[in-house]
Amino acid sequence: MRLMKIIPAIDLMDGKVVRLTRGDPSRRTVYSNDPLEVARRWVREGADALHLVDLDATLSPPSSPSLEASNRAMIERISKSVSIPVQVAGGIRSLDAAISMLEYAYAVVLATLAFRDTHALTELLRRYGYERVIVALDHADGIVRVHGWRDSTGISIEDALKHFSALGARRFLVTDTLRDGTMLGLSEIALKIIKEASEAGLEIIASGGIASPDDVKTARDAGAYAIILGKALYEGRIRMDEAKAISLL
């Protein structure tokens, strides 16, 4: 049986480690002014990988070049300084931007670009393989949203999984945007998605609302490939050693 991976999130805004509630920048909590030390802490505590999110790039206008976002230098520094895989998300809006990031990060997480540019997605999958190209399916009540969660695609999670898996994607980050940063626990929709997708041979990284060790166990039992730990980890509701122990059961 494959062990579920534990992946802490490091969300960056203005060079600081923050967490937002439901993606709202006006509802942010700053946890550290030293992202590199936070990354090193999670490595010391046994994280399997790190999930780095450039929130400034995510929230910038669509026409803004993602490589000029203020947190890219720090993301590159963290990626080169830690001994575990780093997956990078946020404002990756072109094939060139993704390729540039994959020079130092293990994986890129694509959301809007995957929907907008099929060629870019399939080219990245061809060059790097599905392990290094993660498709993000951010959803509200099971309907996928893009552009920093602002716009609905009108496409269900189920249909999106079928579409992208047919293109060669196998690893998906599924975030319940209505639960993200709320510590309300995993939704029934999220658990259904994890179970059905894992049974179909897809790898689901679960995110959004995870609040307690029980949620870690529930995600594992549903078949999640990995979980993202955010606010609950920073607030001390879940300890890394607890999450790791549950993933090993």
C-alpha positions as CSV (number, residue, x, y, z in Angstrom):
1,M,0.0,0.0,0.0
2,R,1.4,3.4,-1.0
3,L,1.9,5.9,1.9
4,M,0.1,9.2,1.7
5,K,2.5,12.1,1.4
6,I,2.3,15.1,3.8
7,I,3.0,18.4,2.1
8,P,3.0,21.7,4.0
9,A,2.0,24.8,2.1
10,I,4.1,27.9,2.2
11,D,2.0,30.7,0.7
12,L,4.0,33.9,-0.1
13,M,2.7,37.4,-0.2
14,D,5.0,40.5,-0.1
15,G,7.8,38.2,0.8
16,K,6.1,36.9,3.9
17,V,4.5,33.5,4.8
18,V,0.8,34.0,5.0
19,R,-2.5,32.1,5.0
20,L,-5.7,33.5,3.4
21,T,-9.2,32.5,4.3
22,R,-11.1,31.3,1.1
23,G,-8.5,33.0,-1.0
24,D,-9.4,36.5,0.2
25,P,-6.3,38.7,0.4
26,S,-8.1,41.0,2.8
27,R,-8.4,38.1,5.2
28,R,-4.8,37.1,5.6
29,T,-2.7,36.1,8.6
30,V,1.1,36.6,8.5
31,Y,3.0,33.7,10.1
32,S,6.6,34.6,9.3
33,N,8.9,37.1,7.6
34,D,11.4,34.4,6.9
35,P,10.1,31.9,4.3
36,L,13.4,30.0,4.0
37,E,13.5,29.2,7.7
38,V,9.9,28.1,7.6
39,A,10.8,25.8,4.7
40,R,13.7,24.4,6.6
41,R,11.6,23.8,9.7
42,W,9.1,21.7,7.7
43,V,11.9,19.7,6.2
44,R,13.4,19.1,9.7
45,E,10.0,17.9,10.9
46,G,9.7,15.3,8.2
47,A,7.7,16.9,5.3
48,D,7.6,14.8,2.2
49,A,7.5,17.8,-0.1
50,L,6.8,21.5,0.0
51,H,3.9,23.4,-1.8
52,L,5.1,26.9,-2.6
53,V,2.4,29.4,-3.7
54,D,3.2,32.8,-5.1
55,L,0.0,34.6,-4.1
56,D,1.1,38.0,-5.5
57,A,1.4,36.3,-8.9
58,T,-1.9,34.5,-8.5
59,L,-3.7,37.7,-7.7
60,S,-2.0,39.9,-10.3
61,P,-3.8,40.9,-13.5
62,P,-3.9,38.2,-16.1
63,S,-1.7,40.3,-18.5
64,S,1.1,40.6,-15.9
65,P,4.2,38.5,-16.7
66,S,4.3,35.8,-14.0
67,L,8.1,35.7,-13.9
68,E,8.3,39.2,-12.6
69,A,6.2,38.5,-9.5
70,S,7.9,39.5,-6.3
71,N,8.3,36.1,-4.7
72,R,10.0,34.2,-7.6
73,A,13.5,34.8,-6.2
74,M,12.6,33.4,-2.8
75,I,10.9,30.4,-4.4
76,E,14.0,29.6,-6.4
77,R,16.2,30.0,-3.3
78,I,14.0,27.7,-1.2
79,S,13.9,25.1,-4.0
80,K,17.7,25.1,-4.2
81,S,18.1,25.0,-0.4
82,V,16.0,22.1,0.7
83,S,16.5,18.3,0.2
84,I,12.9,17.4,-0.6
85,P,10.8,18.0,-3.7
86,V,9.2,21.4,-4.1
87,Q,6.1,22.0,-6.2
88,V,5.4,25.6,-7.2
89,A,2.0,27.2,-7.9
90,G,0.6,30.6,-8.6
91,G,0.4,32.7,-11.7
92,I,2.2,30.3,-14.1
93,R,0.7,31.7,-17.3
94,S,2.9,30.5,-20.1
95,L,4.9,27.5,-21.3
96,D,8.1,29.5,-20.9
97,A,7.3,30.4,-17.3
98,A,6.6,26.7,-16.4
99,I,9.8,25.6,-18.1
100,S,11.8,28.2,-16.3
101,M,10.5,27.1,-13.0
102,L,11.2,23.5,-13.7
103,E,14.9,24.4,-13.9
104,Y,14.8,24.5,-10.0
105,A,11.5,23.2,-8.8
106,Y,10.6,19.5,-9.0
107,A,7.0,20.2,-10.2
108,V,4.8,23.0,-11.4
109,V,1.1,23.3,-10.5
110,L,-1.0,24.6,-13.4
111,A,-4.6,25.9,-13.1
112,T,-5.7,28.6,-15.6
113,L,-2.9,27.7,-18.1
114,A,-4.1,24.1,-18.2
115,F,-7.6,25.2,-19.3
116,R,-6.4,28.0,-21.6
117,D,-3.6,26.3,-23.4
118,T,-3.8,22.6,-24.1
119,H,-0.6,22.6,-26.2
120,A,1.4,24.0,-23.2
121,L,0.0,21.3,-20.9
122,T,0.7,18.4,-23.3
123,E,4.1,19.7,-24.2
124,L,5.1,19.9,-20.5
125,L,3.7,16.4,-19.9
126,R,5.7,15.1,-22.9
127,R,8.9,16.7,-21.7
128,Y,8.8,16.2,-18.0
129,G,6.2,13.4,-17.2
130,Y,3.1,13.6,-15.2
131,E,5.0,13.5,-11.8
132,R,6.3,17.0,-12.5
133,V,3.2,18.6,-14.0
134,I,0.3,18.8,-11.6
135,V,-3.1,20.1,-12.8
136,A,-4.9,22.2,-10.1
137,L,-8.6,21.8,-10.0
138,D,-9.8,24.5,-7.6
139,H,-13.5,24.1,-7.1
140,A,-16.6,25.5,-5.3
141,D,-19.3,22.9,-4.8
142,G,-17.7,20.7,-7.3
143,I,-17.4,23.3,-10.1
144,V,-13.9,24.3,-11.2
145,R,-12.8,27.9,-10.8
146,V,-9.8,29.7,-12.4
147,H,-8.0,33.0,-12.4
148,G,-7.2,32.9,-8.7
149,W,-10.6,31.3,-7.9
150,R,-12.4,34.4,-9.3
151,D,-14.0,32.8,-12.3
152,S,-16.1,29.7,-12.7
153,T,-15.4,27.5,-15.7
154,G,-18.9,25.8,-15.4
155,I,-17.0,22.5,-15.6
156,S,-17.5,19.8,-13.0
157,I,-14.5,18.3,-11.2
158,E,-15.5,14.9,-12.7
159,D,-15.5,16.2,-16.3
160,A,-12.2,18.0,-15.7
161,L,-10.5,14.9,-14.4
162,K,-11.7,12.9,-17.5
163,H,-10.6,15.7,-19.8
164,F,-7.1,16.1,-18.4
165,S,-6.4,12.5,-17.7
166,A,-7.2,11.8,-21.4
167,L,-4.4,14.3,-22.2
168,G,-1.9,12.4,-20.0
169,A,-2.2,14.1,-16.7
170,R,-2.4,11.8,-13.7
171,R,-1.6,14.0,-10.7
172,F,-4.1,16.6,-9.6
173,L,-4.3,19.1,-6.8
174,V,-7.9,19.4,-5.8
175,T,-8.7,22.4,-3.5
176,D,-12.1,23.1,-2.0
177,T,-12.1,26.9,-2.2
178,L,-15.1,27.2,0.1
179,R,-13.1,25.4,2.8
180,D,-9.6,26.7,2.2
181,G,-8.2,28.4,5.3
182,T,-11.4,27.8,7.3
183,M,-10.3,24.6,9.2
184,L,-13.8,23.3,8.8
185,G,-12.6,19.8,7.7
186,L,-12.8,18.0,4.4
187,S,-16.1,18.3,2.6
188,E,-18.2,15.3,1.4
189,I,-17.6,16.5,-2.2
190,A,-13.9,16.4,-1.6
191,L,-13.9,12.9,-0.2
192,K,-16.1,11.6,-3.0
193,I,-13.7,13.1,-5.6
194,I,-10.7,11.6,-3.8
195,K,-12.3,8.1,-3.6
196,E,-13.5,8.0,-7.2
197,A,-10.4,9.4,-8.7
198,S,-8.0,7.2,-6.8
199,E,-10.1,4.1,-7.8
200,A,-9.6,5.3,-11.4
201,G,-5.8,5.3,-11.0
202,L,-5.4,9.0,-10.6
203,E,-3.3,10.7,-7.9
204,I,-5.2,13.3,-5.9
205,I,-3.5,15.9,-3.7
206,A,-6.2,17.0,-1.3
207,S,-6.4,20.6,-0.1
208,G,-8.9,22.9,1.6
209,G,-10.2,22.8,5.2
210,I,-8.0,20.1,6.7
211,A,-8.2,20.9,10.4
212,S,-7.3,17.9,12.5
213,P,-5.6,14.5,12.7
214,D,-9.0,12.9,11.9
215,D,-9.1,14.8,8.6
216,V,-5.6,13.4,7.7
217,K,-6.9,9.9,8.5
218,T,-10.1,10.5,6.5
219,A,-8.1,11.7,3.4
220,R,-5.8,8.7,3.7
221,D,-8.7,6.2,4.0
222,A,-10.4,7.8,0.9
223,G,-7.3,7.1,-1.1
224,A,-5.5,10.5,-1.3
225,Y,-2.0,10.4,-2.8
226,A,-1.1,13.4,-0.6
227,I,-2.5,16.2,1.5
228,I,-1.7,19.9,1.8
229,L,-1.5,21.2,5.3
230,G,-1.9,24.9,5.8
231,K,-3.5,26.9,8.5
232,A,-4.1,24.0,10.8
233,L,-0.3,23.3,10.8
234,Y,0.6,26.9,11.4
235,E,-2.0,27.2,14.2
236,G,-0.8,24.0,15.9
237,R,-4.0,22.1,15.3
238,I,-2.0,19.4,13.6
239,R,1.6,18.6,14.2
240,M,3.8,17.2,11.5
241,D,4.8,14.1,13.5
242,E,1.1,13.4,14.0
243,A,0.3,13.7,10.3
244,K,3.3,11.6,9.4
245,A,2.4,8.9,11.9
246,I,-1.2,8.7,10.5
247,S,0.1,8.4,6.9
248,L,2.2,5.4,7.9
249,L,-0.6,3.5,9.5
